[in-house]
Amino acid sequence: MTTMFMVTVKLPKNPEHNPRDKKTGPCPVSGQPCTDVTGEHHTFLFVDQEGSWDVEGVRELYEGIYHVTRVESV
């Protein structure tokens, strides 16, 4: 059974970020299209084809790479 999670991470503050002039391009986390590439927070979809992950496991997986702010089951 496939399970999915939305994972939100916080990147270091980007001095080029202007919330009134957002830049579109590839997400710095997932590489997928993003409407605010210089922003601090980015959300991506984690797809588990086998259904063996849970929210806490996904958080722990990405916590070693990013500052994880949220993991939600989809």
Beta strands, then each sheet from edge to edge (+ up, - down):
strand 1: 3-10
strand 2: 25-26
strand 3: 33-34
strand 4: 41-48
strand 5: 67-73
sheet 1: 4+ 1- 5+
sheet 2: 2+ 3-
end
